């Protein structure tokens, strides 16, 4: 009985190895590609985009530099996603935010931000790093190369859903280190 069990296990192991080798050969075969659909790149404007939808409220704040120039004396800016427009070539669609208050950067004062993914292939999740374009007009929903552009004001900003950002900040404010001095 032990010999039969060992033989069966060897046969299963050989079959498993054969399947792995065959799948690797098929995957590496020239001209063979698995279909990949990136709904952010092909979806019509204003559809859900992997975690973000029109109407979501986002907080925009510092990234690598915790007090970047565009923030001025503010800790952050808050705005609502109005729509999604085509992003730069090779990037996801870009949300357009209508800000709660105007942002000033150098001589430009604008109410709209266009957020671009920081990295090619980056998805729109609940939070992450972004490039920020400030506009004193509502950007058109046309191809990036053809549309009027605002001013590029930050390449390392961060974004977060407003409610999640507020919860994190509230928890951070509640947490205090115990006084160890007597």
NORNOR-V570096 format. One record per run of one state. SS is the DSSP state (hx for helix, st for strand, lp for the rest). FROM is the first residue (numbers start at 1). LEN is the number of residues. Records with the same first field share a line. If there is no record, write none. Layout:
SS->FROM-LEN ; FROM-LEN
//
This chain:
lp->1-1 ; 29-10 ; 43-6 ; 50-2 ; 53-4 ; 62-7 ; 72-4 ; 86-8 ; 106-2 ; 118-9 ; 136-15 ; 175-8
hx->2-27 ; 39-4 ; 69-3 ; 162-13
st->49-1 ; 52-1 ; 57-5 ; 76-10 ; 94-12 ; 108-10 ; 127-9 ; 151-11
//
